[in-house]
Amino acid sequence: MPIGEAAKLRGAEVSPAVIDADTPFALYQHRGTRAIQRMVEYAPSTGGLALWVRHVDLPDDGDANTGTEAAPPATTDGHTVFYSAGFDELPLAEQVGWVAHEVLHIALRHAQRYLDLQHRLGDADLPLFNRCADAIVNSTLGHLSWLQLPAHAVTLERLLAAEVGMQQGVEAALLEWDVERLYRAIDDRRPQADGGKRDGPRAASVRALGGHDQADLKPGGAEREAPEARAEQAREWSERIARAHANDGAFSMLRTLIADLPTTHTPWEQVLRTQLTRSLAPQRDISWSRPSRSYLANQGRAGPNRRMPWEPGFSASKAAPRLVVIVDVSGSVDDALMQRFASEVEAIVRRLEVGMVLVIGDDRVREVSRYEPGRSTRGGNRSGLRDIVFQGGGDTDFTPLLEEADTHHPDIGVVLTDLDGPAHHRPRWPVIWAVPEAHASAVAPFGRKLVLR
């Protein structure tokens, strides 16, 4: 086996690119090494998914939990498998079960998907989500005889039968249920007067279903991923899983290609960047008063005594393109989302050196600020995108805002709003309606709707 592959097998926290023959081989060993060797032996491709994962041993006195309860044998933050000292005490088959379980959590992007669900719902319960993810992973691995799952492991079919009242075969269940849908089906918690939530019968039963199994998802490390990187990682893991499953065939660690495969969502920043760049990129104007260079080179002729059709040339670049940003201050946009939106628009304005007009209002125009090409920050007494204060709760009429924007002859416009209001004026230039996720179901009157997640 090449030294790079062996190093990845024994400890993927060190890049093979920096490994040399003088490095002690024991440096790359970790507690899961034997388990990964067995996974690769029985399922070379799907077992090899573990080689794309970092593996780190916790100190003997280390604990992945913040309380006094002992850490599970293995945990993951969405990128790395952490092994506690208790992992060494397990028989090899159970070690393989734990490693395969954590690797599938990472491959299916469960830590990142919990953070996305928490962002969408505003409140997602990690232990309940962990139970749902465990059920899917355990049922996916349950057909393998060369590994052993914990004695009280929760399976998808068992959870569905006990809590949802659905008798469904394991393969049919895996083809139908993903972790987000399963979580929504069992989360019946109800708000309390103190601001917290109390378990309903389903949530309480699921919480107790796994006995004393400790939570193994620690998604804190996944918070550092940029949106573009998160989308790219989801795409790569989905492709790795599909290729590995096809290569292993009947020996695959995955019972089937399950419904819980990670899906790729293009980040709204990338969509906005693409749309604005296409519309605002400098373009040359056609000049009918001057011929093209090819026409001059051929002296206007195509062969003996034959004239070519007139071919116009190009003039210098047209006037600097202009972007209009309309902000509906009657809506509710949280500070973090506004900062991300402002950063993206300001970067586009600077990079493309375009002029910008900022129109702020609700049922009428409250303020108009104009910025020279390449500038989108505060100048004089004018406000910048980051300085806008949202009032919330007022009426909105997009008609006067769009009419004001139209007077500045923009090339494209972006409207930051909750889409709660009429728009009786439809401009000729393209309009992008940037809508917070809480209002994703709202219908845009025209143009393109972009949900800011």
Secondary structure per residue as TSV (DSSP state, phi and psi in degrees):
chain	resnum	aa	ss	phi	psi
A	1	M	-	360.0	133.0
A	2	P	-	-59.8	150.2
A	3	I	H	-59.5	-36.2
A	4	G	H	-64.8	-43.4
A	5	E	H	-68.0	-40.0
A	6	A	H	-64.1	-37.5
A	7	A	H	-66.0	-40.2
A	8	K	H	-64.7	-36.8
A	9	L	H	-65.2	-38.0
A	10	R	H	-91.6	-13.8
A	11	G	-	175.9	95.1
A	12	A	T	-78.5	4.8
A	13	E	T	-74.8	-10.4
A	14	V	S	-111.4	127.3
A	15	S	-	-68.3	133.2
A	16	P	G	-60.1	-20.6
A	17	A	G	-65.5	-22.7
A	18	V	G	-106.3	10.1
A	19	I	-	-87.8	136.8
A	20	D	-	-131.0	171.3
A	21	A	T	-67.6	-17.9
A	22	D	T	-87.1	-5.6
A	23	T	S	-77.6	130.3
A	24	P	-	-58.7	128.4
A	25	F	G	-65.5	-29.9
A	26	A	G	-63.6	-18.5
A	27	L	G	-61.7	-28.2
A	28	Y	G	-94.3	3.5
A	29	Q	-	-81.7	149.5
A	30	H	-	-148.2	176.2
A	31	R	T	-66.1	-23.5
A	32	G	T	-91.7	7.4
A	33	T	H	-59.4	-49.2
A	34	R	H	-64.0	-38.5
A	35	A	H	-63.9	-41.6
A	36	I	H	-66.6	-37.5
A	37	Q	H	-59.9	-40.0
A	38	R	H	-69.6	-38.5
A	39	M	H	-61.3	-44.6
A	40	V	H	-69.0	-30.8
A	41	E	H	-68.0	-43.9
A	42	Y	H	-87.6	-31.3
A	43	A	S	-138.4	80.9
A	44	P	H	-54.0	-39.5
A	45	S	H	-86.2	-53.9
A	46	T	H	-70.6	-34.2
A	47	G	H	-65.9	-30.7
A	48	G	G	-70.0	-8.8
A	49	L	G	-58.2	-25.7
A	50	A	G	-65.8	-19.8
A	51	L	G	-77.3	-11.8
A	52	W	G	-92.5	4.6
A	53	V	S	-115.5	145.1
A	54	R	E	-79.4	146.3
A	55	H	E	-130.5	126.4
A	56	V	E	-135.6	132.1
A	57	D	E	-85.6	130.0
A	58	L	-	-77.4	149.9
A	59	P	-	-56.5	157.5
A	60	D	T	-57.9	-31.0
A	61	D	T	-99.8	8.1
A	62	G	-	-78.6	159.8
A	63	D	-	-147.1	126.8
A	64	A	S	-75.8	-13.2
A	65	N	S	-95.5	160.6
A	66	T	S	-90.1	-15.9
A	67	G	S	-92.9	-163.3
A	68	T	S	-91.3	-11.1
A	69	E	S	-64.8	141.3
A	70	A	-	-64.0	146.7
A	71	A	-	-72.6	151.5
A	72	P	-	-61.9	161.5
A	73	P	S	-56.8	-32.9
A	74	A	E	-147.6	145.2
A	75	T	E	-139.1	169.5
A	76	T	E	-146.0	148.8
A	77	D	S	-105.2	10.6
A	78	G	S	102.4	-12.8
A	79	H	S	-129.0	-33.1
A	80	T	E	-127.5	143.4
A	81	V	E	-96.6	124.1
A	82	F	E	-105.6	130.5
A	83	Y	E	-108.2	125.4
A	84	S	-	-86.7	171.3
A	85	A	G	-63.3	-28.8
A	86	G	G	-66.3	-16.8
A	87	F	G	-62.5	-36.2
A	88	D	G	-65.3	-22.3
A	89	E	G	-82.8	-8.6
A	90	L	S	-84.8	150.3
A	91	P	-	-65.4	159.3
A	92	L	H	-58.5	-42.5
A	93	A	H	-60.9	-37.6
A	94	E	H	-74.8	-33.4
A	95	Q	H	-60.4	-43.0
A	96	V	H	-61.3	-41.1
A	97	G	H	-60.2	-42.2
A	98	W	H	-67.1	-44.2
A	99	V	H	-65.4	-46.1
A	100	A	H	-60.2	-39.1
A	101	H	H	-61.8	-48.3
A	102	E	H	-69.1	-36.5
A	103	V	H	-63.9	-39.3
A	104	L	H	-69.3	-34.2
A	105	H	H	-56.5	-43.1
A	106	I	H	-70.4	-45.7
A	107	A	H	-63.5	-35.6
A	108	L	T	-86.2	-0.3
A	109	R	T	63.1	38.7
A	110	H	H	-66.5	-38.3
A	111	A	H	-64.2	-45.6
A	112	Q	H	-67.1	-36.8
A	113	R	H	-71.1	-30.5
A	114	Y	H	-63.6	-44.1
A	115	L	H	-63.4	-39.1
A	116	D	H	-65.1	-41.9
A	117	L	H	-65.9	-40.0
A	118	Q	H	-62.7	-37.9
A	119	H	H	-68.0	-39.5
A	120	R	H	-72.0	-42.4
A	121	L	H	-87.8	-19.9
A	122	G	S	84.9	-22.4
A	123	D	-	-157.2	114.2
A	124	A	-	-129.3	135.4
A	125	D	-	-88.1	115.3
A	126	L	H	-63.3	-45.7
A	127	P	H	-59.0	-40.8
A	128	L	H	-66.1	-43.4
A	129	F	H	-61.3	-41.0
A	130	N	H	-60.2	-41.5
A	131	R	H	-61.8	-43.0
A	132	C	H	-64.3	-44.1
A	133	A	H	-64.3	-41.7
A	134	D	H	-60.4	-42.4
A	135	A	H	-60.1	-43.9
A	136	I	H	-66.5	-44.8
A	137	V	H	-65.4	-43.4
A	138	N	H	-64.4	-40.4
A	139	S	H	-68.1	-32.7
A	140	T	H	-64.8	-35.4
A	141	L	H	-95.0	-6.5
A	142	G	T	-66.1	-13.8
A	143	H	T	-87.2	-3.7
A	144	L	-	-90.5	130.4
A	145	S	S	-90.8	-13.5
A	146	W	S	-96.0	10.5
A	147	L	S	-138.5	162.8
A	148	Q	-	-129.3	124.0
A	149	L	-	-84.1	157.6
A	150	P	-	-54.4	153.7
A	151	A	T	-58.6	-38.2
A	152	H	T	-105.9	30.8
A	153	A	-	-62.4	133.2
A	154	V	-	-79.8	131.8
A	155	T	-	-112.4	159.4
A	156	L	H	-64.8	-45.4
A	157	E	H	-65.7	-35.3
A	158	R	H	-67.9	-41.5
A	159	L	H	-65.2	-43.0
A	160	L	I	-64.2	-41.1
A	161	A	I	-67.8	-40.1
A	162	A	I	-80.2	-37.4
A	163	E	I	-109.1	-32.2
A	164	V	I	-101.2	-11.1
A	165	G	-	71.3	31.7
A	166	M	-	-120.2	119.4
A	167	Q	-	-90.4	110.3
A	168	Q	-	-141.9	136.5
A	169	G	-	-62.4	156.1
A	170	V	H	-63.6	-43.2
A	171	E	H	-69.1	-40.0
A	172	A	H	-64.0	-38.6
A	173	A	H	-65.9	-42.5
A	174	L	H	-66.0	-29.5
A	175	L	H	-79.3	-12.6
A	176	E	H	-109.5	-37.1
A	177	W	-	-102.9	131.1
A	178	D	-	-109.7	169.2
A	179	V	H	-67.3	-34.1
A	180	E	H	-67.3	-43.7
A	181	R	H	-66.6	-40.0
A	182	L	H	-64.6	-41.6
A	183	Y	H	-61.8	-44.1
A	184	R	H	-64.1	-30.6
A	185	A	H	-71.9	-28.0
A	186	I	H	-107.3	-9.4
A	187	D	-	-84.8	91.9
A	188	D	-	-111.3	29.8
A	189	R	-	-65.1	149.5
A	190	R	E	-122.8	139.1
A	191	P	E	-62.8	146.7
A	192	Q	-	-114.2	166.8
A	193	A	T	-62.8	-29.6
A	194	D	T	-81.0	3.3
A	195	G	S	95.7	-13.7
A	196	G	-	-86.4	-169.5
A	197	K	E	-130.5	145.3
A	198	R	E	-112.7	138.0
A	199	D	-	-62.3	137.0
A	200	G	-	-83.4	-177.2
A	201	P	H	-61.8	-38.3
A	202	R	H	-68.6	-49.5
A	203	A	H	-60.7	-41.8
A	204	A	H	-64.5	-40.3
A	205	S	H	-68.8	-41.8
A	206	V	H	-66.1	-37.6
A	207	R	H	-61.1	-32.2
A	208	A	H	-93.4	-8.0
A	209	L	H	-63.6	-34.6
A	210	G	T	-88.2	10.2
A	211	G	T	66.3	-129.6
A	212	H	T	-101.8	18.5
A	213	D	-	-60.1	131.5
A	214	Q	-	-81.8	153.0
A	215	A	-	-67.7	133.9
A	216	D	-	-109.8	-4.3
A	217	L	B	-92.8	120.7
A	218	K	-	-124.3	82.1
A	219	P	G	-77.5	10.1
A	220	G	G	-57.2	-38.5
A	221	G	G	-67.6	-22.3
A	222	A	G	-77.9	-12.5
A	223	E	G	-68.6	-20.7
A	224	R	G	-80.5	-6.9
A	225	E	-	-73.3	134.1
A	226	A	-	-71.9	153.8
A	227	P	H	-56.3	-42.9
A	228	E	H	-64.0	-41.8
A	229	A	H	-65.6	-37.4
A	230	R	H	-64.2	-42.5
A	231	A	H	-65.3	-41.2
A	232	E	H	-65.4	-41.3
A	233	Q	H	-64.4	-40.2
A	234	A	H	-61.1	-43.1
A	235	R	H	-63.3	-44.6
A	236	E	H	-64.5	-42.8
A	237	W	H	-67.1	-38.1
A	238	S	H	-61.7	-42.0
A	239	E	H	-67.9	-40.6
A	240	R	H	-60.9	-44.3
A	241	I	H	-63.2	-46.3
A	242	A	H	-62.3	-44.5
A	243	R	H	-65.6	-44.1
A	244	A	H	-64.2	-42.2
A	245	H	H	-62.9	-41.1
A	246	A	H	-66.7	-37.8
A	247	N	H	-70.3	-36.2
A	248	D	H	-81.3	-25.1
A	249	G	G	58.6	-125.0
A	250	A	G	-67.7	-15.9
A	251	F	G	-95.8	8.0
A	252	S	-	-65.2	145.4
A	253	M	S	-67.4	-25.6
A	254	L	S	-88.8	125.8
A	255	R	S	-58.5	-38.9
A	256	T	S	-157.3	168.0
A	257	L	-	-75.0	99.8
A	258	I	-	-77.7	164.6
A	259	A	T	-70.6	-13.2
A	260	D	T	-87.7	11.6
A	261	L	-	-58.7	142.7
A	262	P	-	-64.3	137.6
A	263	T	-	-107.0	152.3
A	264	T	-	-98.7	125.1
A	265	H	-	-115.2	117.1
A	266	T	-	-63.7	125.0
A	267	P	-	-59.0	141.9
A	268	W	H	-61.2	-31.2
A	269	E	H	-58.5	-41.2
A	270	Q	H	-68.7	-39.5
A	271	V	H	-64.8	-46.3
A	272	L	H	-61.8	-43.0
A	273	R	H	-60.5	-43.4
A	274	T	H	-65.8	-45.8
A	275	Q	H	-63.9	-46.0
A	276	L	H	-68.7	-39.2
A	277	T	H	-63.1	-40.4
A	278	R	H	-63.7	-39.5
A	279	S	H	-81.7	-26.3
A	280	L	H	-105.0	-5.0
A	281	A	S	-61.6	136.0
A	282	P	-	-58.0	138.0
A	283	Q	-	-129.9	149.3
A	284	R	E	-90.3	147.8
A	285	D	E	-91.5	144.2
A	286	I	E	-74.7	134.5
A	287	S	E	-114.0	116.0
A	288	W	E	-84.7	-2.5
A	289	S	E	-93.2	-4.1
A	290	R	E	-139.5	140.3
A	291	P	E	-79.3	161.1
A	292	S	-	-73.6	163.9
A	293	R	H	-65.6	-36.8
A	294	S	H	-66.1	-34.3
A	295	Y	H	-66.5	-42.0
A	296	L	H	-65.9	-41.2
A	297	A	H	-62.6	-34.4
A	298	N	T	-91.5	4.4
A	299	Q	T	56.1	30.6
A	300	G	T	70.2	14.7
A	301	R	B	-123.1	151.6
A	302	A	S	-127.8	86.9
A	303	G	S	85.0	178.0
A	304	P	T	-63.1	126.7
A	305	N	T	59.2	24.9
A	306	R	-	-123.3	126.5
A	307	R	B	-91.0	141.4
A	308	M	-	-84.0	150.5
A	309	P	-	-60.9	148.4
A	310	W	-	-60.8	130.4
A	311	E	-	-119.1	109.4
A	312	P	E	-69.3	156.4
A	313	G	E	-99.0	-165.5
A	314	F	E	-120.0	143.2
A	315	S	E	-92.7	178.0
A	316	A	E	-61.0	166.8
A	317	S	E	-53.3	143.2
A	318	K	-	-68.3	173.0
A	319	A	S	-55.3	152.3
A	320	A	-	-54.1	131.1
A	321	P	-	-63.3	157.8
A	322	R	E	-130.0	135.9
A	323	L	E	-110.5	137.8
A	324	V	E	-114.6	131.1
A	325	V	E	-115.5	119.6
A	326	I	E	-106.0	127.0
A	327	V	E	-117.6	119.2
A	328	D	E	-85.1	102.4
A	329	V	T	-81.2	-2.0
A	330	S	T	-80.6	-17.5
A	331	G	S	-80.3	-176.6
A	332	S	-	-122.2	113.2
A	333	V	-	-125.2	124.1
A	334	D	-	-71.7	159.5
A	335	D	H	-61.3	-40.6
A	336	A	H	-63.1	-43.4
A	337	L	H	-66.1	-39.2
A	338	M	H	-64.1	-38.4
A	339	Q	H	-64.8	-41.8
A	340	R	H	-64.9	-43.7
A	341	F	H	-62.9	-46.4
A	342	A	H	-63.0	-42.8
A	343	S	H	-60.9	-41.9
A	344	E	H	-67.8	-45.6
A	345	V	H	-65.6	-42.8
A	346	E	H	-63.3	-38.3
A	347	A	H	-64.9	-40.1
A	348	I	H	-65.8	-42.8
A	349	V	H	-62.0	-43.3
A	350	R	H	-67.8	-43.8
A	351	R	H	-68.1	-40.7
A	352	L	H	-90.7	-7.3
A	353	E	T	53.6	54.3
A	354	V	-	-106.7	154.9
A	355	G	E	-79.2	152.3
A	356	M	E	-134.5	141.1
A	357	V	E	-118.7	126.7
A	358	L	E	-107.7	118.5
A	359	V	E	-111.4	119.8
A	360	I	E	-114.5	133.0
A	361	G	E	-179.0	-176.9
A	362	D	S	-135.0	-90.8
A	363	D	S	-89.1	-4.8
A	364	R	S	-155.0	167.1
A	365	V	E	-73.3	126.1
A	366	R	E	-99.4	-34.5
A	367	E	E	-160.0	144.2
A	368	V	E	-129.8	126.9
A	369	S	E	-124.1	137.2
A	370	R	E	-115.1	140.5
A	371	Y	E	-127.4	139.9
A	372	E	-	-68.9	158.9
A	373	P	T	-51.8	129.9
A	374	G	T	86.6	1.1
A	375	R	-	-122.8	134.7
A	376	S	-	-140.9	15.6
A	377	T	S	-106.2	175.2
A	378	R	-	-59.4	135.1
A	379	G	B	-140.5	122.2
A	380	G	T	65.0	-125.9
A	381	N	T	-99.1	10.3
A	382	R	B	-87.2	147.0
A	383	S	-	-86.0	152.8
A	384	G	-	-104.6	173.5
A	385	L	G	-58.7	-37.5
A	386	R	G	-73.5	-12.4
A	387	D	G	-96.6	1.0
A	388	I	-	-73.4	135.2
A	389	V	-	-108.2	125.9
A	390	F	-	-90.2	133.4
A	391	Q	-	-84.1	-47.2
A	392	G	-	79.5	135.0
A	393	G	S	87.2	-8.8
A	394	G	-	-84.3	171.9
A	395	D	-	-77.4	153.9
A	396	T	-	-130.4	137.4
A	397	D	-	-136.5	112.6
A	398	F	H	-75.8	-14.9
A	399	T	H	-57.6	-54.7
A	400	P	H	-65.4	-29.5
A	401	L	H	-68.7	-43.6
A	402	L	H	-69.0	-36.9
A	403	E	H	-65.1	-40.3
A	404	E	H	-63.6	-44.0
A	405	A	H	-61.8	-35.4
A	406	D	H	-64.5	-29.3
A	407	T	T	-68.1	-15.4
A	408	H	T	-97.3	2.3
A	409	H	-	51.2	57.4
A	410	P	-	-76.0	165.3
A	411	D	S	-88.5	-26.1
A	412	I	E	-161.7	154.5
A	413	G	E	-132.6	148.0
A	414	V	E	-122.5	128.7
A	415	V	E	-113.6	116.2
A	416	L	E	-92.8	111.7
A	417	T	S	-161.3	170.8
A	418	D	-	-99.1	5.1
A	419	L	-	64.2	25.3
A	420	D	-	-100.6	84.4
A	421	G	S	163.9	162.0
A	422	P	-	-82.3	158.0
A	423	A	-	-139.0	94.5
A	424	H	-	-92.9	-0.6
A	425	H	-	-118.3	123.3
A	426	R	-	-111.1	108.9
A	427	P	-	-73.4	165.7
A	428	R	S	-81.2	-21.7
A	429	W	S	-83.3	155.8
A	430	P	-	-64.8	144.1
A	431	V	E	-124.2	130.3
A	432	I	E	-110.6	122.1
A	433	W	E	-94.1	107.8
A	434	A	E	-90.3	113.4
A	435	V	E	-120.6	129.2
A	436	P	E	-59.7	154.3
A	437	E	G	-61.6	-30.3
A	438	A	G	-60.9	-20.9
A	439	H	G	-116.3	29.8
A	440	A	T	-63.5	-25.5
A	441	S	T	-82.2	-8.6
A	442	A	-	-64.6	149.0
A	443	V	-	-102.0	127.7
A	444	A	-	-77.0	139.0
A	445	P	S	-67.8	-28.5
A	446	F	S	-169.0	178.4
A	447	G	S	73.6	-157.8
A	448	R	E	-116.0	135.1
A	449	K	E	-96.6	132.4
A	450	L	E	-123.7	115.6
A	451	V	E	-85.1	124.0
A	452	L	E	-90.4	101.8
A	453	R	-	-91.0	360.0
